[in-house]
Amino acid sequence: MNDAPSGPPQPSFARSQTAADSLQVTDSPCVAICSTLFDDVCRGCGRTAMEVANWVFMSDEEKQAVWQRIRAEGYPRRQG
């Protein structure tokens, strides 16, 4: 039998506008486009500065609530 892999590993989620939908609520919504220039909300992920700073300390329920809010607001956003 041939146990060799058939090709390169596949990404864990499709690269599309719905990629954020496939992430777990415990995954960070960060898209590496960080900007809070005019207010306290990041232009990339939609989280407040406090949510970004405290993400690793949040419970799964708190993270889920943030994910629900930012998705409703159209985040996370990747700029091409």
N, CA, C and O atoms as CSV, one atom per row, in Angstrom:
chain,resi,resn,atom,element,x,y,z
A,1,MET,N,N,0.835,-1.194,0.000
A,1,MET,CA,C,0.000,0.000,0.000
A,1,MET,C,C,0.871,1.245,0.000
A,1,MET,O,O,1.971,1.250,0.553
A,2,ASN,N,N,0.372,2.285,-0.618
A,2,ASN,CA,C,1.094,3.543,-0.680
A,2,ASN,C,C,0.498,4.498,0.353
A,2,ASN,O,O,-0.632,4.959,0.197
A,3,ASP,N,N,1.262,4.793,1.409
A,3,ASP,CA,C,0.789,5.678,2.471
A,3,ASP,C,C,1.269,7.108,2.284
A,3,ASP,O,O,1.091,7.939,3.175
A,4,ALA,N,N,1.869,7.406,1.155
A,4,ALA,CA,C,2.378,8.753,0.905
A,4,ALA,C,C,1.216,9.712,0.683
A,4,ALA,O,O,0.212,9.337,0.077
A,5,PRO,N,N,1.341,10.941,1.165
A,5,PRO,CA,C,0.276,11.928,0.942
A,5,PRO,C,C,0.102,12.210,-0.549
A,5,PRO,O,O,1.067,12.153,-1.311
A,6,SER,N,N,-1.109,12.508,-0.957
A,6,SER,CA,C,-1.400,12.718,-2.369
A,6,SER,C,C,-1.106,14.133,-2.841
A,6,SER,O,O,-1.215,14.409,-4.036
A,7,GLY,N,N,-0.745,15.019,-1.959
A,7,GLY,CA,C,-0.458,16.389,-2.355
A,7,GLY,C,C,-0.207,17.247,-1.135
A,7,GLY,O,O,-0.147,16.740,-0.015
A,8,PRO,N,N,-0.062,18.545,-1.347
A,8,PRO,CA,C,0.182,19.437,-0.209
A,8,PRO,C,C,-1.037,19.487,0.692
A,8,PRO,O,O,-2.160,19.284,0.231
A,9,PRO,N,N,-0.824,19.754,1.973
A,9,PRO,CA,C,-1.963,19.848,2.891
A,9,PRO,C,C,-2.910,20.958,2.459
A,9,PRO,O,O,-2.482,22.008,1.979
A,10,GLN,N,N,-4.169,20.716,2.630
A,10,GLN,CA,C,-5.181,21.701,2.271
A,10,GLN,C,C,-5.333,22.717,3.390
A,10,GLN,O,O,-5.155,22.372,4.559
A,11,PRO,N,N,-5.660,23.969,3.057
A,11,PRO,CA,C,-5.880,24.983,4.099
A,11,PRO,C,C,-7.066,24.598,4.954
A,11,PRO,O,O,-7.955,23.873,4.506
A,12,SER,N,N,-7.082,25.080,6.180
A,12,SER,CA,C,-8.148,24.714,7.100
A,12,SER,C,C,-9.464,25.394,6.755
A,12,SER,O,O,-10.515,24.972,7.238
A,13,PHE,N,N,-9.434,26.437,5.932
A,13,PHE,CA,C,-10.671,27.075,5.479
A,13,PHE,C,C,-10.445,27.671,4.103
A,13,PHE,O,O,-9.327,28.027,3.731
A,14,ALA,N,N,-11.521,27.767,3.369
A,14,ALA,CA,C,-11.434,28.311,2.011
A,14,ALA,C,C,-11.127,29.796,2.064
A,14,ALA,O,O,-11.597,30.500,2.958
A,15,ARG,N,N,-10.346,30.271,1.118
A,15,ARG,CA,C,-10.024,31.694,1.046
A,15,ARG,C,C,-11.119,32.384,0.244
A,15,ARG,O,O,-11.082,32.432,-0.986
A,16,SER,N,N,-12.077,32.907,0.964
A,16,SER,CA,C,-13.197,33.578,0.323
A,16,SER,C,C,-13.776,34.593,1.288
A,16,SER,O,O,-13.266,34.777,2.393
A,17,GLN,N,N,-14.831,35.243,0.871
A,17,GLN,CA,C,-15.461,36.219,1.751
A,17,GLN,C,C,-16.044,35.551,2.986
A,17,GLN,O,O,-16.265,36.219,3.996
A,18,THR,N,N,-16.296,34.261,2.930
A,18,THR,CA,C,-16.881,33.568,4.066
A,18,THR,C,C,-15.837,32.854,4.910
A,18,THR,O,O,-16.197,32.042,5.763
A,19,ALA,N,N,-14.565,33.129,4.701
A,19,ALA,CA,C,-13.516,32.465,5.465
A,19,ALA,C,C,-13.690,32.683,6.958
A,19,ALA,O,O,-13.467,31.756,7.736
A,20,ALA,N,N,-14.080,33.870,7.380
A,20,ALA,CA,C,-14.266,34.151,8.798
A,20,ALA,C,C,-15.390,33.313,9.381
A,20,ALA,O,O,-15.374,32.999,10.571
A,21,ASP,N,N,-16.366,32.948,8.558
A,21,ASP,CA,C,-17.474,32.139,9.051
A,21,ASP,C,C,-17.029,30.739,9.454
A,21,ASP,O,O,-17.695,30.099,10.267
A,22,SER,N,N,-15.925,30.250,8.908
A,22,SER,CA,C,-15.472,28.905,9.214
A,22,SER,C,C,-14.557,28.866,10.433
A,22,SER,O,O,-14.217,27.785,10.912
A,23,LEU,N,N,-14.162,30.009,10.934
A,23,LEU,CA,C,-13.310,30.050,12.112
A,23,LEU,C,C,-14.112,29.714,13.357
A,23,LEU,O,O,-15.317,29.957,13.421
A,24,GLN,N,N,-13.437,29.158,14.333
A,24,GLN,CA,C,-14.067,28.890,15.616
A,24,GLN,C,C,-14.197,30.202,16.384
A,24,GLN,O,O,-13.407,31.125,16.183
A,25,VAL,N,N,-15.191,30.282,17.262
A,25,VAL,CA,C,-15.382,31.524,18.012
A,25,VAL,C,C,-14.218,31.798,18.951
A,25,VAL,O,O,-14.071,32.920,19.435
A,26,THR,N,N,-13.395,30.804,19.217
A,26,THR,CA,C,-12.229,31.026,20.066
A,26,THR,C,C,-11.041,31.531,19.266
A,26,THR,O,O,-10.074,32.026,19.845
A,27,ASP,N,N,-11.098,31.411,17.927
A,27,ASP,CA,C,-10.039,31.937,17.078
A,27,ASP,C,C,-10.128,33.457,17.046
A,27,ASP,O,O,-11.219,34.027,17.081
A,28,SER,N,N,-8.991,34.093,16.980
A,28,SER,CA,C,-8.968,35.549,16.903
A,28,SER,C,C,-9.470,36.023,15.547
A,28,SER,O,O,-9.119,35.430,14.527
A,29,PRO,N,N,-10.280,37.074,15.507
A,29,PRO,CA,C,-10.727,37.628,14.238
A,29,PRO,C,C,-9.704,38.540,13.584
A,29,PRO,O,O,-10.006,39.170,12.570
A,30,CYS,N,N,-8.519,38.624,14.130
A,30,CYS,CA,C,-7.478,39.504,13.595
A,30,CYS,C,C,-7.173,39.158,12.143
A,30,CYS,O,O,-7.014,37.988,11.796
A,31,VAL,N,N,-7.092,40.186,11.294
A,31,VAL,CA,C,-6.728,40.010,9.887
A,31,VAL,C,C,-5.445,40.760,9.553
A,31,VAL,O,O,-5.124,40.970,8.384
A,32,ALA,N,N,-4.715,41.160,10.589
A,32,ALA,CA,C,-3.417,41.835,10.447
A,32,ALA,C,C,-3.512,43.159,9.688
A,32,ALA,O,O,-2.562,43.573,9.025
A,33,ILE,N,N,-4.647,43.805,9.790
A,33,ILE,CA,C,-4.836,45.163,9.268
A,33,ILE,C,C,-5.301,45.993,10.462
A,33,ILE,O,O,-6.489,46.283,10.606
A,34,CYS,N,N,-4.372,46.361,11.296
A,34,CYS,CA,C,-4.705,46.988,12.567
A,34,CYS,C,C,-4.690,48.508,12.449
A,34,CYS,O,O,-3.691,49.106,12.049
A,35,SER,N,N,-5.807,49.114,12.802
A,35,SER,CA,C,-5.879,50.564,12.795
A,35,SER,C,C,-7.008,51.022,13.687
A,35,SER,O,O,-8.163,50.642,13.493
A,36,THR,N,N,-6.671,51.831,14.656
A,36,THR,CA,C,-7.672,52.475,15.505
A,36,THR,C,C,-7.419,53.973,15.491
A,36,THR,O,O,-7.494,54.641,16.521
A,37,LEU,N,N,-7.120,54.482,14.317
A,37,LEU,CA,C,-6.691,55.863,14.170
A,37,LEU,C,C,-7.729,56.875,14.647
A,37,LEU,O,O,-7.380,57.818,15.357
A,38,PHE,N,N,-8.990,56.702,14.274
A,38,PHE,CA,C,-9.991,57.722,14.565
A,38,PHE,C,C,-10.882,57.409,15.760
A,38,PHE,O,O,-11.533,58.307,16.294
A,39,ASP,N,N,-10.921,56.173,16.180
A,39,ASP,CA,C,-11.719,55.812,17.359
A,39,ASP,C,C,-11.136,54.553,17.978
A,39,ASP,O,O,-10.000,54.181,17.683
A,40,ASP,N,N,-11.886,53.915,18.812
A,40,ASP,CA,C,-11.396,52.779,19.572
A,40,ASP,C,C,-11.660,51.449,18.873
A,40,ASP,O,O,-11.446,50.399,19.478
A,41,VAL,N,N,-12.120,51.456,17.617
A,41,VAL,CA,C,-12.487,50.230,16.911
A,41,VAL,C,C,-11.476,49.953,15.802
A,41,VAL,O,O,-11.182,50.828,14.988
A,42,CYS,N,N,-10.950,48.741,15.775
A,42,CYS,CA,C,-9.993,48.343,14.743
A,42,CYS,C,C,-10.691,48.257,13.397
A,42,CYS,O,O,-11.759,47.654,13.285
A,43,ARG,N,N,-10.092,48.857,12.373
A,43,ARG,CA,C,-10.660,48.860,11.018
A,43,ARG,C,C,-10.548,47.495,10.349
A,43,ARG,O,O,-11.250,47.241,9.370
A,44,GLY,N,N,-9.696,46.618,10.844
A,44,GLY,CA,C,-9.549,45.286,10.257
A,44,GLY,C,C,-10.502,44.265,10.839
A,44,GLY,O,O,-11.213,43.582,10.101
A,45,CYS,N,N,-10.521,44.156,12.160
A,45,CYS,CA,C,-11.320,43.092,12.785
A,45,CYS,C,C,-12.602,43.583,13.449
A,45,CYS,O,O,-13.494,42.780,13.725
A,46,GLY,N,N,-12.709,44.859,13.705
A,46,GLY,CA,C,-13.930,45.386,14.304
A,46,GLY,C,C,-13.981,45.346,15.819
A,46,GLY,O,O,-14.968,45.767,16.422
A,47,ARG,N,N,-12.913,44.838,16.442
A,47,ARG,CA,C,-12.901,44.788,17.907
A,47,ARG,C,C,-12.421,46.113,18.484
A,47,ARG,O,O,-11.703,46.869,17.829
A,48,THR,N,N,-12.829,46.378,19.713
A,48,THR,CA,C,-12.311,47.550,20.409
A,48,THR,C,C,-10.888,47.248,20.861
A,48,THR,O,O,-10.475,46.089,20.902
A,49,ALA,N,N,-10.150,48.285,21.195
A,49,ALA,CA,C,-8.784,48.110,21.687
A,49,ALA,C,C,-8.760,47.223,22.924
A,49,ALA,O,O,-7.849,46.411,23.089
A,50,MET,N,N,-9.755,47.371,23.795
A,50,MET,CA,C,-9.825,46.543,25.005
A,50,MET,C,C,-10.109,45.080,24.671
A,50,MET,O,O,-9.565,44.182,25.314
A,51,GLU,N,N,-10.952,44.833,23.674
A,51,GLU,CA,C,-11.235,43.450,23.263
A,51,GLU,C,C,-9.987,42.798,22.674
A,51,GLU,O,O,-9.719,41.623,22.925
A,52,VAL,N,N,-9.231,43.557,21.895
A,52,VAL,CA,C,-7.986,43.037,21.328
A,52,VAL,C,C,-7.014,42.697,22.453
A,52,VAL,O,O,-6.433,41.612,22.470
A,53,ALA,N,N,-6.840,43.619,23.385
A,53,ALA,CA,C,-5.876,43.433,24.470
A,53,ALA,C,C,-6.258,42.278,25.394
A,53,ALA,O,O,-5.384,41.599,25.933
A,54,ASN,N,N,-7.545,42.057,25.576
A,54,ASN,CA,C,-8.002,41.045,26.535
A,54,ASN,C,C,-8.465,39.745,25.891
A,54,ASN,O,O,-8.962,38.866,26.595
A,55,TRP,N,N,-8.320,39.594,24.586
A,55,TRP,CA,C,-8.843,38.420,23.877
A,55,TRP,C,C,-8.395,37.103,24.513
A,55,TRP,O,O,-9.210,36.200,24.700
A,56,VAL,N,N,-7.123,36.988,24.842
A,56,VAL,CA,C,-6.610,35.724,25.385
A,56,VAL,C,C,-7.158,35.421,26.772
A,56,VAL,O,O,-7.068,34.287,27.241
A,57,PHE,N,N,-7.719,36.414,27.425
A,57,PHE,CA,C,-8.264,36.211,28.763
A,57,PHE,C,C,-9.777,36.013,28.758
A,57,PHE,O,O,-10.356,35.691,29.795
A,58,MET,N,N,-10.420,36.197,27.621
A,58,MET,CA,C,-11.876,36.089,27.527
A,58,MET,C,C,-12.321,34.633,27.546
A,58,MET,O,O,-11.609,33.740,27.088
A,59,SER,N,N,-13.520,34.416,28.089
A,59,SER,CA,C,-14.124,33.092,28.050
A,59,SER,C,C,-14.648,32.829,26.638
A,59,SER,O,O,-14.780,33.758,25.842
A,60,ASP,N,N,-14.943,31.577,26.328
A,60,ASP,CA,C,-15.498,31.251,25.013
A,60,ASP,C,C,-16.810,31.996,24.770
A,60,ASP,O,O,-17.089,32.401,23.641
A,61,GLU,N,N,-17.604,32.179,25.798
A,61,GLU,CA,C,-18.873,32.897,25.662
A,61,GLU,C,C,-18.648,34.364,25.322
A,61,GLU,O,O,-19.358,34.929,24.490
A,62,GLU,N,N,-17.662,34.980,25.965
A,62,GLU,CA,C,-17.341,36.378,25.664
A,62,GLU,C,C,-16.826,36.521,24.239
A,62,GLU,O,O,-17.194,37.461,23.534
A,63,LYS,N,N,-15.973,35.589,23.813
A,63,LYS,CA,C,-15.465,35.629,22.442
A,63,LYS,C,C,-16.600,35.443,21.435
A,63,LYS,O,O,-16.638,36.116,20.405
A,64,GLN,N,N,-17.514,34.538,21.732
A,64,GLN,CA,C,-18.649,34.306,20.839
A,64,GLN,C,C,-19.489,35.576,20.696
A,64,GLN,O,O,-19.934,35.903,19.596
A,65,ALA,N,N,-19.707,36.285,21.790
A,65,ALA,CA,C,-20.478,37.526,21.748
A,65,ALA,C,C,-19.775,38.573,20.881
A,65,ALA,O,O,-20.431,39.289,20.126
A,66,VAL,N,N,-18.456,38.666,20.983
A,66,VAL,CA,C,-17.696,39.604,20.156
A,66,VAL,C,C,-17.812,39.206,18.690
A,66,VAL,O,O,-18.066,40.054,17.835
A,67,TRP,N,N,-17.624,37.906,18.389
A,67,TRP,CA,C,-17.741,37.426,17.016
A,67,TRP,C,C,-19.117,37.762,16.436
A,67,TRP,O,O,-19.211,38.215,15.295
A,68,GLN,N,N,-20.171,37.546,17.202
A,68,GLN,CA,C,-21.524,37.835,16.714
A,68,GLN,C,C,-21.670,39.312,16.383
A,68,GLN,O,O,-22.225,39.666,15.342
A,69,ARG,N,N,-21.176,40.170,17.258
A,69,ARG,CA,C,-21.291,41.608,17.037
A,69,ARG,C,C,-20.495,42.058,15.811
A,69,ARG,O,O,-21.014,42.790,14.969
A,70,ILE,N,N,-19.232,41.622,15.709
A,70,ILE,CA,C,-18.409,42.103,14.601
A,70,ILE,C,C,-18.895,41.549,13.262
A,70,ILE,O,O,-18.801,42.241,12.248
A,71,ARG,N,N,-19.407,40.332,13.233
A,71,ARG,CA,C,-19.957,39.797,11.982
A,71,ARG,C,C,-21.194,40.583,11.564
A,71,ARG,O,O,-21.387,40.855,10.380
A,72,ALA,N,N,-22.030,40.948,12.530
A,72,ALA,CA,C,-23.226,41.739,12.232
A,72,ALA,C,C,-22.850,43.114,11.677
A,72,ALA,O,O,-23.608,43.711,10.912
A,73,GLU,N,N,-21.675,43.609,12.068
A,73,GLU,CA,C,-21.195,44.909,11.616
A,73,GLU,C,C,-20.342,44.810,10.345
A,73,GLU,O,O,-19.811,45.819,9.882
A,74,GLY,N,N,-20.207,43.613,9.781
A,74,GLY,CA,C,-19.472,43.443,8.534
A,74,GLY,C,C,-17.987,43.176,8.680
A,74,GLY,O,O,-17.246,43.309,7.706
A,75,TYR,N,N,-17.544,42.815,9.828
A,75,TYR,CA,C,-16.144,42.486,10.085
A,75,TYR,C,C,-15.994,40.982,10.188
A,75,TYR,O,O,-17.003,40.285,10.302
A,76,PRO,N,N,-14.789,40.451,10.154
A,76,PRO,CA,C,-13.523,41.103,9.842
A,76,PRO,C,C,-13.430,41.436,8.355
A,76,PRO,O,O,-14.037,40.776,7.511
A,77,ARG,N,N,-12.666,42.463,8.061
A,77,ARG,CA,C,-12.507,42.966,6.688
A,77,ARG,C,C,-11.076,42.782,6.238
A,77,ARG,O,O,-10.133,43.149,6.939
A,78,ARG,N,N,-10.928,42.212,5.069
A,78,ARG,CA,C,-9.598,42.122,4.442
A,78,ARG,C,C,-9.585,43.110,3.293
A,78,ARG,O,O,-10.465,43.094,2.433
A,79,GLN,N,N,-8.603,43.948,3.287
A,79,GLN,CA,C,-8.488,44.929,2.211
A,79,GLN,C,C,-7.468,44.428,1.216
A,79,GLN,O,O,-6.355,44.053,1.587
A,80,GLY,N,N,-7.850,44.423,-0.057
A,80,GLY,CA,C,-7.038,43.826,-1.078
A,80,GLY,C,C,-5.887,44.608,-1.490
A,80,GLY,O,O,-5.129,44.180,-2.361
